[in-house]
Amino acid sequence: MENLDGLKIRSVREAAELCGLSVSRMNRFRCEGDGPKYCQLGTGKRARIGYRLIDLESWLESRVRSHTGQGG
C-alpha cells in the first residue's frame, strides 16, 4: 500500500517550520507564485491553506543547487 503520510496536510506554520522559513515568507511565496503547491481548504477569504508533505519535498528538491552560478 502507498504511504499516505506524504499526502497529509500540514498547516502554514508546520510547512514553514519544515522548510526553515517564516510564516510570513511562506505567505509571500504563495502570493508571488514562487512557493510550493498548496491546498485551499474551503472558499473565500477565510479558507484554510495547507500543504502536502509531498509538495513541500518536491519544491525543496527543485531549489537544490550545486553552485552559485545556477539559476534560481
GROMACS elastic network, one bead per residue, 0.5 to 0.9 nm:
[ bonds ]
;  ai    aj funct       b0    kb
    1     4     6  0.87044   500
    3     6     6  0.68360   500
    3     7     6  0.83659   500
    4     7     6  0.53081   500
    4     8     6  0.67327   500
    5     8     6  0.51609   500
    5     9     6  0.87721   500
    5    52     6  0.87485   500
    5    53     6  0.74824   500
    5    54     6  0.84646   500
    6     9     6  0.83006   500
    6    52     6  0.62642   500
    6    55     6  0.81446   500
    6    57     6  0.89011   500
    7    51     6  0.86467   500
    7    52     6  0.51153   500
    7    53     6  0.61486   500
    7    54     6  0.62865   500
    7    55     6  0.85007   500
    8    51     6  0.81064   500
    8    52     6  0.56430   500
    8    53     6  0.65829   500
    8    54     6  0.85959   500
    9    39     6  0.81684   500
    9    50     6  0.56141   500
    9    51     6  0.53009   500
    9    53     6  0.70212   500
   10    13     6  0.78986   500
   10    14     6  0.56699   500
   10    15     6  0.58975   500
   10    49     6  0.87854   500
   10    50     6  0.53919   500
   10    51     6  0.50278   500
   10    52     6  0.60647   500
   10    53     6  0.70150   500
   11    14     6  0.50962   500
   11    15     6  0.60617   500
   11    16     6  0.84666   500
   11    48     6  0.84254   500
   11    49     6  0.68219   500
   11    51     6  0.64459   500
   12    15     6  0.50593   500
   12    16     6  0.60096   500
   12    17     6  0.85564   500
   12    23     6  0.64405   500
   12    26     6  0.72029   500
   12    27     6  0.79740   500
   12    49     6  0.66501   500
   12    50     6  0.59175   500
   12    51     6  0.69604   500
   13    16     6  0.51453   500
   13    17     6  0.62350   500
   13    18     6  0.86899   500
   13    22     6  0.78798   500
   13    23     6  0.57066   500
   13    26     6  0.86311   500
   14    17     6  0.51258   500
   14    18     6  0.61937   500
   14    19     6  0.86721   500
   14    23     6  0.88100   500
   14    51     6  0.87455   500
   15    18     6  0.50887   500
   15    19     6  0.62107   500
   15    20     6  0.85079   500
   15    21     6  0.83781   500
   15    23     6  0.82937   500
   15    26     6  0.80411   500
   15    50     6  0.80784   500
   15    51     6  0.65269   500
   15    52     6  0.85301   500
   15    53     6  0.79661   500
   15    56     6  0.73286   500
   16    19     6  0.51431   500
   16    20     6  0.59297   500
   16    22     6  0.56039   500
   16    23     6  0.55233   500
   16    24     6  0.87508   500
   16    25     6  0.80229   500
   16    26     6  0.61246   500
   17    20     6  0.50023   500
   17    21     6  0.60831   500
   17    22     6  0.72240   500
   17    23     6  0.81312   500
   18    21     6  0.78011   500
   18    56     6  0.82738   500
   19    22     6  0.87045   500
   19    26     6  0.89886   500
   19    56     6  0.76243   500
   19    57     6  0.88313   500
   19    60     6  0.75146   500
   21    24     6  0.82873   500
   21    25     6  0.63283   500
   21    26     6  0.67817   500
   22    25     6  0.51545   500
   22    26     6  0.63794   500
   22    27     6  0.86993   500
   23    26     6  0.50839   500
   23    27     6  0.62233   500
   23    28     6  0.86441   500
   24    27     6  0.50135   500
   24    28     6  0.61663   500
   24    29     6  0.86214   500
   25    29     6  0.60749   500
   25    30     6  0.85316   500
   26    29     6  0.50872   500
   26    30     6  0.62185   500
   26    31     6  0.87294   500
   26    35     6  0.69808   500
   26    36     6  0.87057   500
   27    30     6  0.51106   500
   27    31     6  0.62745   500
   27    32     6  0.86227   500
   27    35     6  0.85820   500
   28    31     6  0.50878   500
   28    32     6  0.60209   500
   28    33     6  0.84018   500
   28    34     6  0.84452   500
   28    35     6  0.82177   500
   29    32     6  0.51171   500
   29    33     6  0.59243   500
   29    36     6  0.79083   500
   30    33     6  0.51353   500
   30    34     6  0.63492   500
   30    35     6  0.52444   500
   30    36     6  0.73556   500
   30    37     6  0.81244   500
   30    38     6  0.79619   500
   31    34     6  0.78580   500
   31    35     6  0.83761   500
   32    35     6  0.76124   500
   33    36     6  0.82594   500
   33    37     6  0.88001   500
   35    38     6  0.85035   500
   35    56     6  0.88282   500
   35    59     6  0.72322   500
   36    51     6  0.78252   500
   36    55     6  0.61248   500
   36    56     6  0.57480   500
   36    57     6  0.86821   500
   36    58     6  0.78137   500
   36    59     6  0.51966   500
   36    60     6  0.80496   500
   37    51     6  0.69756   500
   37    52     6  0.80453   500
   37    55     6  0.58475   500
   37    56     6  0.74493   500
   37    59     6  0.77951   500
   38    49     6  0.68331   500
   38    50     6  0.57786   500
   38    52     6  0.70220   500
   38    55     6  0.76037   500
   38    56     6  0.87511   500
   39    48     6  0.82144   500
   39    49     6  0.56962   500
   39    50     6  0.50640   500
   39    51     6  0.59048   500
   39    52     6  0.76815   500
   40    43     6  0.74366   500
   40    47     6  0.62934   500
   40    48     6  0.59418   500
   40    50     6  0.65500   500
   40    51     6  0.88976   500
   41    47     6  0.55708   500
   41    49     6  0.59288   500
   41    50     6  0.71975   500
   42    46     6  0.77350   500
   42    48     6  0.63639   500
   42    49     6  0.85693   500
   43    46     6  0.70258   500
   43    47     6  0.50436   500
   43    48     6  0.83449   500
   44    47     6  0.55917   500
   45    48     6  0.86877   500
   51    54     6  0.84717   500
   51    55     6  0.69230   500
   51    56     6  0.69337   500
   52    55     6  0.53373   500
   52    56     6  0.64640   500
   52    57     6  0.87903   500
   53    56     6  0.50294   500
   53    57     6  0.61172   500
   53    58     6  0.85209   500
   54    57     6  0.52244   500
   54    58     6  0.61836   500
   54    59     6  0.86839   500
   55    58     6  0.50106   500
   55    59     6  0.60798   500
   55    60     6  0.85290   500
   56    59     6  0.51662   500
   56    60     6  0.61365   500
   56    61     6  0.85341   500
   57    60     6  0.51565   500
   57    61     6  0.60703   500
   57    62     6  0.86258   500
   58    61     6  0.50727   500
   58    62     6  0.62376   500
   58    63     6  0.88894   500
   59    62     6  0.51104   500
   59    63     6  0.66245   500
   60    63     6  0.52492   500
   60    64     6  0.67836   500
   61    64     6  0.54299   500
   62    65     6  0.84919   500
   63    72     6  0.70764   500
   65    68     6  0.72998   500
   65    69     6  0.88306   500
   65    70     6  0.65637   500
   65    71     6  0.84600   500
   65    72     6  0.83594   500
   66    69     6  0.86264   500
   66    70     6  0.74973   500
   67    70     6  0.60602   500
   68    71     6  0.80038   500
